[in-house]
């Protein structure tokens, strides 16, 4: 099938893009197009106007601030994968982005496009959830900042208003003895995850868990934080008993299911993947000391 007819727009600045979205009806934003173009061809989406952000240079790039790494919404996933700044200060993002599709997909796919699309099986929203990423949004009413935890509103639906675009995602920089791990289970490499988990663990000076962040993807319409396990792990020695407690929490998660992968199957995957990810994250925390 071919896409339905639409009018194509190519703004040269954020202000021009916002102005277009402010007066056009039934418009969609085009970022990398790795999901949207397929949806158009399948007639799942049928906008009257397509606003291409690819000619707005200030939407791309990676910057280091005092406490965060800022990633422009139009920064390609491949650029993030190859970034030394991301590898050093946000290793969880660096590890997860390598799981996104094939290299050809990552050459065009963008950070902002993936996060705004909010596919339940996508990797990058899970990282944004685990790291409490902050989203910078520009619209007709001005600029606002949205915590990722408040961003999803349902299946493939975010808090973005029709006249708003995501301009940047801020990820906190790792400090001290912090380790992370991203694991997923899928039928074939580069497929969307059936279940994925993102973990970040910070150890204190005596080797106990000072902070824990755990998020799952693929189990509900949006990523899920496992706050109960995070609280149980904090202050504990990172050992088999701690992993068992966390796995027990994961095994009680409310998971969506289907004919191929029922809810019980996904819950079992959550427990198994979490145990493996925690072990890996703690091992990495013991091997590094971020400054």
C-alpha positions in Angstrom: 0.0 0.0 0.0 1.0 3.6 -0.4 0.5 6.5 2.0 -2.6 8.6 1.7 -2.1 12.1 0.2 -0.8 14.8 2.5 0.9 18.2 2.3 4.6 18.3 3.1 6.1 21.1 5.2 9.9 21.6 5.9 10.3 24.3 8.5 13.8 25.7 9.0 13.5 26.6 12.8 11.8 25.5 15.9 9.6 28.6 15.9 8.5 27.9 12.3 7.6 24.3 13.2 5.6 25.4 16.2 3.8 28.0 14.2 2.8 25.5 11.5 1.5 23.0 14.1 -0.4 25.9 15.8 -2.6 26.5 12.7 -2.6 23.3 10.7 -5.3 20.7 11.4 -4.6 17.0 11.4 -0.8 17.4 11.2 1.9 15.0 12.2 5.5 15.6 13.0 8.1 13.6 11.0 11.4 12.9 12.9 13.3 9.8 11.7 10.2 8.3 10.1 11.1 4.7 11.0 7.7 4.1 12.5 5.6 6.8 11.0 6.3 6.0 7.3 5.3 2.4 7.9 2.1 3.6 9.6 1.3 5.9 6.7 1.9 3.1 4.1 -0.4 0.8 6.1 -3.0 3.5 6.4 -2.8 3.3 10.2 -2.1 7.0 10.2 -3.6 9.5 7.8 -2.5 13.1 8.5 -3.4 15.9 6.1 -0.1 17.6 6.8 3.4 16.3 7.5 5.8 18.6 9.3 9.4 17.4 8.7 11.9 18.4 11.5 14.9 17.2 9.6 16.0 20.7 8.5 16.2 22.2 12.0 19.8 22.0 13.0 19.3 23.1 16.7 17.2 20.0 17.3 20.2 17.7 16.9 23.4 17.3 19.1 24.6 16.1 22.4 25.7 18.5 25.1 27.2 18.1 28.6 25.9 20.2 31.5 26.9 20.1 35.2 24.5 17.3 36.1 23.0 16.1 32.9 23.6 15.0 29.3 21.3 16.8 26.9 20.3 15.0 23.8 18.5 16.9 21.0 15.3 15.3 19.9 16.5 14.9 16.3 19.8 13.3 17.3 20.0 10.0 15.5 20.2 6.8 17.6 23.5 6.0 15.8 25.0 9.3 16.9 24.0 8.5 20.5 25.5 4.9 20.1 28.8 6.4 19.0 29.0 9.3 21.5 31.9 9.2 24.0 29.9 11.6 26.2 26.9 9.2 26.4 29.2 6.2 27.0 31.0 7.9 29.8 28.2 9.7 31.6 25.0 7.8 30.6 26.1 4.2 30.0 22.6 2.8 30.4 21.5 4.8 27.4 24.6 3.8 25.4 23.9 0.1 26.1 20.2 0.3 25.3 20.4 2.2 22.0 22.5 -0.6 20.5 19.4 -2.9 20.9 17.3 -0.6 18.7 16.5 -2.3 15.4 19.4 -2.7 12.9 22.2 -0.2 12.3 20.3 1.0 9.2 17.4 1.8 11.4 19.5 3.7 14.0 21.1 5.7 11.2 17.7 7.4 10.6 15.8 6.8 13.8 15.9 9.6 16.4 15.9 9.8 20.2 12.9 12.1 20.2 11.0 10.1 17.7 11.3 6.9 19.7 10.4 8.5 23.0 7.4 10.4 21.5 6.1 7.3 19.6 6.0 5.4 22.9 5.9 1.9 21.4 5.5 -0.6 24.3 8.4 -2.7 23.0 10.8 0.2 22.3 14.0 0.4 24.3 14.6 4.2 24.7 11.4 5.0 26.6 12.4 2.3 29.2 15.7 4.1 29.7 14.0 7.5 30.0 11.7 6.0 32.6 14.5 4.3 34.7 16.7 7.5 34.7 13.9 10.0 35.4 14.7 11.8 32.2 13.4 15.4 31.7 11.7 16.3 28.4 12.0 19.9 27.1 9.0 20.8 25.0 8.3 23.8 22.8 4.8 25.0 21.8 2.7 28.0 21.0 2.3 28.7 24.7 6.1 28.6 25.2 8.6 26.1 26.7 7.8 23.6 29.4 9.6 20.7 31.1 7.9 17.3 31.6 9.2 14.5 33.8 9.1 11.3 31.7 7.0 9.6 34.4 4.2 12.1 33.5 4.7 11.9 29.8 2.8 8.7 28.7 -1.0 8.9 28.7 -1.9 5.6 27.0 -1.0 3.3 24.2 1.2 5.2 21.7 -0.1 8.4 23.3 1.9 11.1 25.1 1.2 14.4 26.9 2.4 16.4 23.9 -0.2 18.9 22.7 -0.9 19.1 18.9 1.1 22.4 18.7 4.1 21.1 20.7 7.4 19.4 19.7 10.0 17.7 21.9 13.2 19.6 21.5 15.6 17.9 24.0 15.9 15.1 26.5 18.0 15.5 29.6 19.5 12.4 31.2 21.2 12.6 34.6 25.0 12.0 34.6 26.2 9.0 36.6 28.4 9.7 39.6 30.4 7.6 42.1 30.2 3.8 42.0 27.3 3.4 39.7 26.7 0.5 37.3 23.9 -0.2 34.9 22.6 -2.9 32.6 20.0 -3.2 29.9 18.6 -6.6 28.9 15.7 -7.7 26.7 14.2 -10.8 25.4 12.9 -11.0 21.8 12.3 -13.6 19.1 15.1 -12.4 16.9 17.8 -9.8 17.3 16.6 -6.3 16.3 12.9 -7.2 17.0 10.9 -5.2 19.4 11.3 -6.5 22.9 8.8 -8.9 24.4 10.1 -7.8 27.8 13.0 -5.5 28.5 14.6 -4.2 31.7 16.8 -1.2 32.5 18.7 -1.2 35.8 21.0 1.3 37.4 22.6 0.7 40.8 24.7 3.0 42.9 26.9 1.6 45.7 28.0 3.5 48.8 31.5 3.5 50.3 31.0 0.2 52.1 29.5 -1.6 49.1 25.8 -1.5 50.0 23.1 -0.3 47.5 22.7 3.4 47.9 20.2 3.9 45.1 18.4 1.5 42.7 16.4 2.3 39.5 14.5 -0.4 37.7 12.1 0.0 34.7 10.4 -2.6 32.5 9.2 -2.4 28.9 6.9 -4.6 26.9 4.6 -5.4 29.7 2.1 -2.5 29.6 1.2 0.3 27.3 4.1 2.4 28.7 7.3 1.6 30.7 6.8 0.6 34.3 9.0 1.5 37.3 9.4 -1.2 39.9 9.4 1.1 42.9 8.8 -1.6 45.5 12.0 -3.5 44.5 13.9 -0.2 44.4 12.9 0.5 48.0 13.7 -3.1 49.2 17.1 -3.0 47.6 18.2 0.3 49.0 20.6 -0.1 52.0 21.0 -3.9 51.4 24.1 -5.8 50.6 24.0 -6.8 46.9 23.7 -10.5 47.2 21.5 -13.5 46.2 19.0 -12.7 48.9 18.5 -9.2 47.6 18.1 -10.4 44.0 15.5 -12.9 45.2 13.5 -10.2 46.9 13.6 -8.0 43.8 12.6 -11.0 41.6 9.6 -11.7 43.8 8.4 -8.1 43.3 8.9 -8.5 39.5 6.9 -11.7 39.5 3.8 -9.8 40.8 3.8 -7.2 38.1 0.6 -6.5 36.2 1.5 -7.6 32.7 -0.5 -7.4 29.5 -0.6 -10.6 27.5 -1.5 -12.0 24.1 -1.9 -15.4 22.4 1.9 -15.8 21.8 3.2 -14.3 25.1 0.6 -14.5 27.9 0.9 -12.3 31.0 2.3 -15.2 33.2 5.1 -15.7 30.6 6.0 -12.1 30.7 6.0 -12.0 34.5 8.4 -14.9 34.5 10.6 -13.1 32.0 10.6 -10.0 34.3 11.9 -11.9 37.2 14.6 -13.7 35.2 15.8 -10.6 33.4 15.8 -8.5 36.5 18.0 -10.9 38.4 20.5 -11.0 35.5 20.5 -7.2 35.1 21.0 -6.6 38.8 24.0 -8.9 38.9 25.6 -7.2 35.9 24.9 -3.7 37.1 26.5 -4.3 40.5 29.5 -6.0 38.9 30.0 -2.9 36.8 29.5 -0.6 39.7 32.3 -2.3 41.5 34.6 -1.9 38.6 34.2 1.9 38.0 34.1 5.2 39.9 32.6 8.0 37.9 33.7 11.5 38.8 
